[in-house]
């Protein structure tokens, strides 16, 4: 996801209105065979093992084309626009007019002392050195590839092979004042051909946030001085728009794009993740704003209109289940969360309101309506040894057999750490200041999770004991031990050996604490990895800018030093396999968000307030 200007001039709106009728009627068709409903796709997962295309209903072909002919076509594949099968009859245009006055949300920082400035600049320099170290490793060993393998020095193309790390990192290069490196990268962008790739399947969401977001964000932060960035964004946008050429205009999120050359039928998936369907709004909207072509805004607005229509008709009114049927536009699932597979859908609501200049109240309504069940059914306070008043987003399942109709799971996720920043922005922007304490507690929860492991790094997924009373919650070691046994009891009994079962409960607890390296409060760590994620530092940065509280900058430095200690390699930085281990193994993976987001927020929190100001940019 890139950086987009928050406030526009009147002339921009007038220019946009003047060219809203300039849109194209030729679009790409493609093919998609949805995976089984019993196996919902995970973000970034391998393609489902189903046929990558299917004959158009009524075509009579029966899919009898020989494999050799198909493979031959794939070898010469080059995307070109074709006549759209399901063109829209009337475009939905981006709201126009004088932007509504939106409150400034960033706190006014006073003058810093010489000592404060010296320390801040020292920390900032350390972050930049880390960035340069990883960037140089990428340049030397994986240039023009999607990702560097930071331990072995190899490379991998995980997202189409269009240099994901290079494109996604453009705005960070500019923000850090690395203009020569930025221009070097822009020259490479000019040579990228988004109409061809070895990838058989594209993840629409990942391609949008890493590439389209990277391009338009860099175009904006560099003040439109590099037109090729917008040209390439349009090129990619034309390709991605073809994924929306379905009977109901809902996108194919796991898209076998190459089969378009055979003019096959495509439909949206029957088990699509709401984060992948509903988190395209910022990038597509900004592309329409910059080009004056409404088709990209129209594409995502149709999605959000569908979410809006059914928001109060789901099994947890106000929220949407993790998996939806995009083919029939139905939300019949039972699982609700702010964590993985749902997270960015909610995160984008206040940001889209900002990007539209407040001219649409729809995204404010979507956000405020969702906050009702979020506060009642999702947010929870854990029991901790120091009785900290912190919060995490958990998971709620609709359950017919439960008296309350819902069952709750006290799980924490690193992906859920965006919530503190989201609630903080919403509180200030929508005059919901009584919710600022929630934003603080959510952000403080993620800081606590970092500082409660041996490495000082937060695991991907874990469990804690939820407080019975969120207002009065005192540490109880017996409850913690009971929680450990309860989590263990839910695991596959095949893994429980006789020796363990012969132990007393106290012995079992001590064995599990030692075996799983559980710090006090943790009852289970189901995914102990740290993969250089940005969600926690993004919220820490946002809360620092919203409140001016120096504790967030102090926490950021502790987080950064822990990350440097355990993830740095001779070439760059790598994810690690276990944050509870004394010497965790590195996984030889450096996703593009390390340079594009994580280090960007670390750098920004140690910068002057006008660098990445929340009043100037939508993050």
N, C-alpha and C positions, 0 to 999 in steps of 0.2 A: 504494500500500500504506500502511495506517495504522499507528498505534501501539496495541498491545494490552498490557494488564497481564500481567506474567510470573507472579505468584504470586497464588493465590486463597485464600479462607478456607474452612474446613470447611462453614460454613453455605451457601456458594454451591453446593457439591456436593450437599448434602442437598436444597436447593431444586430443583436441577436434576433430581435423581432423582425428586422428587415429581411433576414435571410432564412427564416424558419421554413419557408416553402421549398428550399433547395434540398431535396432528399432523393434518394435513389430507389429504383424499383427492381433492380437486378440483384439477386442475392444467391448465395450458395445453398444447395440442398445437401443433406448428408444422411447418415444412417446411424441408428443406435438400437441395440438390443439390450433392454434393461436386465440387470442381474436378478437372480432369484430373490423374492421377497423375504426368504428366510435367511438371507445373508446380506444385510445392508452394507453398502460400501463405506469404508473408512477414509477420511481425508488422506490423500497421498498413498492409498493402498494400491496394490497391483491391479490391473484390469481384471474384471470378472471373467471367468473361463467360460464364456458363451460366444456364440458366433458374432463377429464384429459387424455384421450387417444382415438385413433381411429384405426380401422383395417387397416392393410397394404393394399394398393390398389391391387385388384386382388386376395386377399387372400380368399375371399368367406365367411369369418366368419361373416361379417355384424355386428360385435360388439355384438353378442348375448350372450356372457358369463354372467352368473348370477352374481348379486352383491355379494351374499354370498361367492361364489368362489373367487371373486376378493379380498374381504375384508380378507378372510382367508389367501390368498397369501401375502397381505400386512403385516399381523401380523408376518409372519416369514421372512420378507424381509431381505436379506443380499446381497449387491451388489457383483457380480462376473463378470469377463470379459467374453464376449461372442464373437462369430465370428462377425466381422465387416461387415455390409451390403454394405458400400460404401468405401472400402479402397482406399487410394491414391496409384497411380501407381508409383509415383516418389516423394521422399521427397524434399522439399526446405530446404537446409541447411543454418544455420547461417553463415554470412560472416566470412571468416577466413583470417589469415595473420597478419602481423605486424600492430598494431593499428596506425591509422593516428594521427598525432600530433594535439591535440585539445588545443586551448588556455586555460591557467589557468584563471578562471573567478573570483575567490575570491580575494578581495583587500588585499594588504599587510598591516596588522595592526601594528602600532608602539607600543612601550612599554607603558603600562598604569601606571599612577601614583598610589601611595599607596592609596590615597583617592578614585580614580576611581575603583581600584580593590576591596576595601572594600565595596563600594556601589553595585558593580556588584555581589559580592558574597552574599551580603545581599538579593538582589532580587532573585538570583538563589536559595538560601535556602528557600525563601518563596514559590517559584514554586514547589520545591521538597516536601515541607511540604504538599502542596495541593495535589500533586500526591500521596504521602503516605497515606493521609487521605482517598482519594477515593479508592485506592488500598486495604487498610485494610477493608474498608466497603464492597468492592466486595468479598474479601476473607471470611469475616465473614458471609455475608448474601446471596451470590450468587455464591459461588465457583463452578466451572465447568459448570455454566450456561452461556448463551450468554451475558446477561446484568443484572445489578443490578437495582432495582427500588429504587432510592436513598432517597425517602421520606418515603415510607411505609416499606422498608426493604424486599420487595419481590424480585422475579426474573422473568425473561422472556426469552424464547428462540425464537429469531427473525430470526436467520440465521442458521438453521439446528441443533441447540443444541449441537454444538461441542466446547463450551466455547469460543465464539468469543472474548470477552474482554480479556481473558487470552492469547490467541494466538496472537491477534493483538497488545498486549502491550509488548511482549517479548523484542523487540529492545529498547524500552524506559527504561525498567528495567536495561538492560545492560549499556545503555548510562549514566544512573544516578548512576552507580556504585553499584547497588543493586544485587550483585552476588548471595547471598543466596536466595533471592526471585526469581531471574531468574532461578536458578537451581531447586527450588521447582516447578516452573511453567513448566520447561522442563520435570520433572518427570511426571507431569500430562499429558503433551502432549503425552508422550509415551503410555499412556493408552487410548487415544482417538482412536476410530474406525471410520474412515471416510467412511467406506463402509455401514454404517447403520445409520438410523435417523428416528425420528417420522415424520419429515417433508415430506409432499407429493410432494411439489414443491421446487426446489432450484432456487434461483436467481444466475445465473452464474457469473455475474459481482460482486455482493456483496460477494459471496463465494470466489471468486478469490482475491479480494483486501484485505479482512479481514483475511482470513485463509492462502491461498497460499502465499500472500505477507508477512504476518506475519511470516511464517515459513522460507522462503528463506531469508528474511531480517534479522531475528535473527541468522540464520546460518552464514550469511556473517559478521555481525557486531561482532559476537563472534569468528571470525576467524576459522570457521569450526571445532571448538573443541567439538561440540555436534552433532555427526552423526545422532542421532535420528531425529533431525529437518529436515534434508534432506530426510531421509527415510519416514517421515510422509508427507513431501511435495510431494514426488513421489507417495505415496499412494493416496493422494488427487488428484494429477495431473492425475493419471490413470482414476479416476472416472470422473473428469471434461472433460477429452478428449473425453469421450463417447458422450458428448453433440454435438460434431462436426460430428458425424456419420449420415450425411444427404446427400441427392443427390448432393448438390452443395458444401458440406463441410463448409457451414456457420452454426454457432452454434445456438442451441435452448437456448435462453436467460432466459426464464421462463420455467423451465424444470421439467416435471413430471417424475422424474427419476425412480420411483419404478415400473412403468409399463414395464420396460425392461424385467422383469421376464416373461411377456407374449409375448415377441418378437414382439412388435407392431412397426408400421411404425412411423418415426418421420421426420419432416421437419422444417426448420427455419421459424420464424414468418413472417407474411405479414405486420405487423406494429410494427417493432422492433425499440427501441431507439438507436440512433447512439452511445451514450455514453456506453451503455451496450454491443453493438457489437464490438465497436472499441477501448475499453479501457482494453484489456486483454494482451496487448503486453509486458509490462515490466515483469510481473510475469511469463508468459509462456516462454518468451525468456530467462530469468535468470534460469529457471528450466532446459531448454535445455543446457545452458552453464555449469551448475553445474553437470549435469548427463551425458552429451555427447550424449544424445538421442535427435535427431532433431525433433521428432514428435510435440512437443509443439510449437517450433518456426515455423514449417511448418503450424500448425493450424492457428496461428495469422497472419503469413505473407500472407496467402491466403486472409484473410480479408483485410489487408492493400493494397494488390495489387488491390482488387476490388474498394476500396476507391480512390486509386491513379488513376485508369483508368477513373473514372467518375468525378474527382474533378472539371474539367472545363466544365462539361456537365449538371450541376444542374441549377436550376432557379436563383441561386446566384452563378455564377461561382467562384470557389475557396473555397467555403464552402459547407457543406452538410446539408440538412433539418433535423430537429430533429427526424422525423420518416422516416424510410426506409423500403422497402420490402426486407427482407433478403432472402426470398424464391426465388424471381426472380432477386435479386441483382439489384434493381432499386432505384433511389433516386428522386422520383417525388413530394416530399412534398413541401410546401410553406413557412414553418417557419424556421427562422435561428437565432441562438443565441450562446453566449458563456456561457449562464447560465445553469440551471438544464436540464438534459437529453441530453446535448451535451458537457458539460464542459471538462471532462477528455479526450475526444477524442483529442482535440487540445493540452491540457496540456502535453500529452504523446509524442508528436512529437519531441521536443528538447531533452527530457529525453531518448527516445529510441535511438536517434542519439548518445548520450553519452554512453549508455549501449553497443552499438555495436562498440564502439571504433572508430566511424567515418568511418567505413569500408563500410557502405552503405550511399549513398547520397540521398536515397529516402525520408527519414524522414526530412531532411533539406529542400528538395523540397516541401514536403507536408506543412511544416510550413511556408516557405516563400511565397508559392502560396496563402495560406489561409490568410496571413497578408494583402494582397491587399484589399479584400473586408471587412476584419475586420476594417481596418483603414477608409475605405470609408463609410461603411454602419452600423457598429456595435458600434464603440466607440463614445461617446457623452459627451459634457460638460454641467453640470447643472448650473443654475443660483443660486447663494448662497448669503446670506446677506453680507458676508465679501469678496465677489468677488474672491474666491479661484479659481485658475486654476487647476481644477481636472477633472478626467474622470471616466466614468462607461461604462461597456459593456451593450448594450441594445438589443432589439429584432427587427428583420426586417422580414416583411411578403411580399412575392411576391404578387403583386396585379395588375391584368390585367387592371383594371379601372383607376389606377393611371397613370398620365403622365410619371412619372419616372419609372413605373412598380413596385415600392416598397413603402410600407408604414412603418413608423418607430414608435416604442413604447419606450418612455423614461422611461424604468423600470430599477431599480437596484436590484440585488440579492446578497445575501451573497455568494452563490455558485460561482458567477462570480468573486469573489475577488482573485481567483488563477491567474487571468490574469496578474496582475502586476509582479509577480514572473516569470511567463512564458515569458513575453516579455523581462524582464531584462536578463534572462538567454540566450534567443535567440539573444538579442542585442550583448552581449559580446562574445558568442560562435561562432556566424556566422558573426561577424564583421559588425553588423548593428548598430553601436554606435549612429547613429542619432535617433534611436528609444528608447534610454535610457530615454529620457524625457517622452515618453509615459508610460514607466514602472513606473516612479516616480509618474506621475499624476494618474495612475490607483490605485497604492498603497495608495497615499494620499487621493484619493476619499473614499476608505474604512475606513481609519482612520477618516476622516471627518464624515462619516455615523455613526461610533461608538460614536463620541463625540457630535453628534447633537441630541441625544435623552435624555430623562430624566435620564435613567439608565446608560448612557454611553455605551450602547450595540447596535449593529447593528441589525435591523430587517431582517427577511428572504427575504421579497419582498416589494418594495415601488416604488413610483413615485415622480419625481421632474419635474420642468419646464426646458426643454432643451434650451440652448442658441441659438439664431438665428445666431449669429456670434461667433464662438469658440475663435476668437482672441480678440474680444472686447465685453465683456459681463458684463454689470453692473446691479446690483440688482434693480429690479423694483417691488415694492410691489403690484401694480395693476396687473401685469402679474401673480404674484404668486396667488392672489385671483382669477383671471380668470381661472388659471389652476386647482384650487380646485373645482370650479363650473363645469368645463369641465369634470373632473374625476367623479364627482358625477352624472352628467347627463348621463354617460355611464352605471350607475348601474341600477339594476332592479327597474322599476318604482313602483312596488308593495310596496316597502319599503318607499315610499315618502308620508308622511302624509300631510293632508290638511294644518295643522298649519305651517309646513315648507314652503309649496308652497305659502302661503299667505304672507310670509316675503319678505322684500326688498332684493336685491342681497347682500348688505352690511351685513344685518342681517343674511342671509343664510351663508355667509362666516364665520362670527364670530361664529355662531352656530356650523358649521362643524369643525372649528379649535379647539373649546372647546370640542366638543363631541368626536372627534377622537384624541385629544391631539396632534395636528400637530405642530411640531416645524417649524420655518421659513424655507422655501424652499420645504418642503414635501407637496405634493398635495394629497397623499393618501398612506396609509400603508395597503396593502392587506394581508400581513401575518406578524404580529407583534412579532412572536416568536423569541427567541434566543435559539438554541438547542446545544450549546457547540461546534459549528463548528470550523474547523481549517483553512479554506481558507484564511482568512484575516491575521492571525498571520503568516501563512506560507509565504505569500508575504512580510510581514513586515520583517521577519527574512531574507529572501533571499535578499531583497533590502539592508538591513544592511550589509550583507556579501559582496554584490557586490559593494557597494559604501563607506562603512565605516562611513556613515553619522549618527551621534549620535541621530538625531531626531527620527530615527526609533526605537532605543532602548528605548528612552524616551516614545514614543507612546506605545510601547509594555507593559511597566509598567503600564501606565494608563488603557490600555485595561484589563490587568490582574487583577488589583485591582477592576475594575468595575465588572468583571466576578465573582470574589470571593465574593463581597458584595451581589450580587443578586442571585447567583446560589448555594452557599454552603448550605449543609444540615448537620444534625448531623452525617450522614453516609458517605456522598460523595459530589457530585455536581449534580445538576439537571437542565435540560432545563427549561425555563420560558415561560409563555404564552403571555406576552405583555411587550415589552421594553419601552413603553411609560407610563406605569402605575407607580404610586408611590410605590405600594406594589404588584408587579406582583406575580401571582400564579405559583408555580412550577408544572411541568408536570409529575413528578415522572419517568423520563426517563434519563438514562445516556448511550448514545451510545458508542460503543467501541472506536470511534475516539477521545473521550475526553482524555483518557489515552494514546492512541496509536499515536495521532498526535498533538492535540491542546497543551497539556502540554509538549510534546516533543519539539515543536518549541519555546514555552515560555522558557523552560529550556535552549535550545541551544543558544538563543539570549543573555542570561546572562552568557554564558560559554566562555571559551577561544576559539580563532578562529579555533583550530584544532579539536574541538568537533563538529562533523557533518560537516566537511569541504566540501564546494561545489566542491572542487577539488579532493575529495576522494570518495564521495558517490553521487549516483543518488537518490534523495528523492522520 
